[in-house]
Amino acid sequence: MSADEYLDLNRTNWDSRATVHAQGYGIDRLLADPTALSEVVTFDRPRLGDIAGLDVVHLPCHIGTDTLSLSRLGARMTGVDLSGTSLDEARSLAQRAGADIEYVQSDVYAAPEALGGRQFDVVYTGIGAICWLPSIHRWAQTVAALLRAGGRLFIRDGHPVLSSALAMTVGAEHPDREQQPWITGPGATTLALELPYYEQAEPLVWNDEYTYAGEEKVAQPRSMEWNHGIGEIVTAVLDAGLELTSLTEHDSVPWDALPGFMVLDEDTDEYRLRDRPERLPATFTLTARRR
């Protein structure tokens, strides 16, 4: 597989998703209320800290709802994304909201060059970002190149355990169920770790006619993904010369990642397992600082 193959495939996939996502994603609410923030940034805000007056790059930014929200917290925002259609939607949203946000088209690894060597106070990487990248080590090196001395990385993303899980039907009785009766019994459906947890050389190739947000079919349904273990992510950040400042695991995720198994918490607009949510790390937040 060539580098261009996964970039071209994922770019066209996200181009087709963008037109569907632009019909939702809470855009009407963001435009109706100039103080409104996306649910993702609202969740992130306690760990993100004060970003007023800081230069922040959102890598990648998709259609810009979180980018706009960060701008409303006072940051000078730059959004970067692989998908030109996503950036068209992001620019349209910023213009309608009266926000001064710069958008640049680039894949993640090429961002330092595309941004002309500029450096930032914060690199913000939001939900659903790093699974599209074949090398987490290269991602961390890119982040380090974008941060000025003392600059911070903030990432919240899907947990690699969640990305490894599929719903499966239990076929046999487990002996431990005599002592722990809540263990799923034969014939019932439960979660199993069936997909790779650790980063693999070859991607998972998916062909999904529908995106996670929206009811219309996408024009180009194929994509390539890679999972990255928590240890691999932390090690990559440390190897890039960054100082780890926090790592938090959460039992919730902003989308219905396991349909039929998750329930929406209306207070946070996050989904968690209906049954025993304490067994699944659904997302994680990692923060780090460049020395």
N, C-alpha and C positions, 0 to 999 in steps of 0.2 A: 504493500500500500504506500503510495506516494503522499507527501505532505499536502499537495494540492487536492488529492482525492478526498480526504476527510474534510478539508476546508470548503471545497466546492459543494460537497454533499450537505454539510451542516449549514452553510450559508443559504442555500436554496430552500432548505427545510425551514429555517427561521424566517426567511423572506415570506414564505407562505403562512407561517404561524402569525406573523405580525399583523397581517390584515384581519385575521380572526380575533386576535387579542385586543386590537384597537377598538373593538365593539364593546369591550367590557373593561376588566382590570381596574374598575373603580374610577374611570376617567371622568365621568359625569360629576361625581362627588368632588373630585379634585378641582374641577373647573367651577363648580358652584360655590365653593368655600375657599377663599384664598389662604386660609390658615390650615386647611386639611392636609394630612399626611397619609401616605399609603400605610396599609396595615403592616407591611414588612418593616418599614422604617420606624413605625410606632413601637413595634416589638424590639427593634434594635436599639432604640434611643437610650435606654438606661446604661447600656454597655458601650455605646458609641462615644459618649462624652460630648463636650462642647466643641462644635466645629465652626462656630461663627467666625467669619473673617479668614478662614483657612482655605488653601487651595486643595481641592479634593477631586480625584479622578475616580469615576465609577467604571469598573472594569470587570465584565462587560455590562452594558446598561439597558439592552433590549429597547422597549418603546418609551422608556424615560419616566415612568411613574415614580420610581424610587429616586431617580436623579432629581426630578422636580421637588420631591419631598426634602431631600438633602439641601437643595437650594433654599427652600423655605426655612431651614434651620440656620441660614446665614452663611453657608459655604459658597465659595466661588467654584462653580461646578464645571467639570469637563466630563463628557460621556464618550465612551469608546465602545464600538460594537462591530462585529463581523458583518452583520446584515444591513445592507443599504436600505431595505424597506423598513426595517425596525427604526433606523435613524430618521427616515422621512416622517414616521409617526411621532418619534420623540421630538423632532424639531417643530412639528405642527402643534403638539401639546404645549411645549414651552412658549411658543408664540401666542397661543390662545390664552395661556395663563399669565402672560406678561413677564416671563422669567428670562433672564440673560444667561443662557447655558450654551457652551460650545460643544459641538458634537463632531467626532472624528471617526471615519470608517477604517477599521483595522482589525486583524485577528489579534488575540491577546499577546502572543509572543512578539509580534512586530510593533506593539504599542510604543515602546521607547523611541524607536525610529520615526514612527508616524507622528509622534508628538514633538518631534524636533529636539529630543534630548531634555525636554523640560522635566523638572522634578516637582513633587507635590508634598504637602503636609500629611495627607491621608490617601491611601489606596483603599477604596471601598469595594468589596466583592460580595455581591448579594446571593440570594437563593438561586440554585440551579445553574451554577457557573462552571465549576471546575470539572464536572463530569464530561464536558465536551473537549477536554484537553488530554492528549496522550501522555504527557510527562508532567507530574506535579513538581518535580525538581526544577524543570525549566520555568514553570509558572512562578515559583518562589524567586528565582533569579530575576525574572521580569519585574516582579513587585519591588525587589530591592533596588533595581535600576531606576524605578520611578519615584522612589522616596528620597527626599533630601535628608540630611543628618537630623536625627531626632524625629523624623516622620513616622507615622503609624500605619500599620496594616489592620484593617477590620474585615473579617470574613464571617458570615453566617451562611451555612449551606447544608444541603441534605447530608445526613450521617451515612457513612459507608455501610453500616449495618442495615439501615433502611434500604439502601441501594442494592443490597445482597438478597433481600427477602422477597419471597413469592408465597402466595397462598397455596397450600397443599392439603390433601385429605389424608388423615392419619389411618394407617392400615392395620396396626397391631397395638396391643396393649403395652404400655411402658411399665416396668416393674416399680418404678418410683412413685407411680400414682397411688399406690397403697398408703404411702406416707404423705404425699402432696396431692390431694384429690382434685385440685384445680388444674393439674396437667391435662391437656387435651386428650380425650379418649378416642378409641377406634371409630371411624366413620365420620368424625367431625373434621372441620377445616381449621387449619392453624397456619402460622407463618413458619417457613423453613428457609434456611440460608442455602439457596440454590445457585445464585449468581456470584461471580468473583468478588471477594472482598478486597484483595490486593490488586495493585496496578498490574495489568497484563500488557504484553507487547501488542496483541491483536485486540481490536475493539469489539464491543457488542454492537451488532448491526440490528437496528429496529426498523419496522415498517408499520407505523401507526397512522391510520387514516384520520384520527381525531386527536387534537391537542388537549392538554390538561385543562384549558380554559376556553370554553366556546363549544358550540354545538355544530358548527359547520366543518365539513371535511377540509383538510389542508391539501393544497395542490401538489406538493412534493412531500410524501410521507416518510421517506427514508432518512435515517440519521445514524451517526456513529458515536458511541459513548465509551468512557473508561471510568472505572471506579478507582478510588485511592484510599488506602487505609489511614486511620487516624495517625498511627505511628509514622507512616510515610509522609503525611502532611507536615507533622511537627518536625520531623528530621529535615525535610526540605527547607522549611522556614529557618531552622537553626543553621543549616549548611549555607544558606544565602547570607549569613552574617546578621540576621535579625535576632533580637532578644524577645523570647516569648514572655508575654505579660499576663495572659489569661487563656484558659481553655474551659469552656462550659458546654455540657451536653444537655439537650432539651428533649422532652418527651412529646413535643408537638412540631407541626410542620404547616406551612401556609397553604398547602393544597391537599386535596383528598388523595394521598399517595397510595393508599391501599383500599380501593372502593369496596364497600361492604364490611370493612373491618374498623373504619374510623368514624368518629363523630365530631361535629363542629362545636367548638367552644365559642359561643357567640360573644363572650366578653373580650376575647383576644382575637377572634376570627382565625383561629388556628385549629387544625385537626389533630386528634390523638386517638390511640386505640380505644375502642369501646370497652374491650375486655382486658383488664390488667395492663394499663398503659406503662406501668413501671418496667415492663420487660423489654421495651424497645426504645433505644436512643434514636430519635427521628431527625434531629438537626444538631448542629454544633456551632458554637461561636468561638473563634480564635482571634486574639489580638496580639500584636507584636510591634516592636519598635526598632527602627534602624539606629544603630549606635552612632 
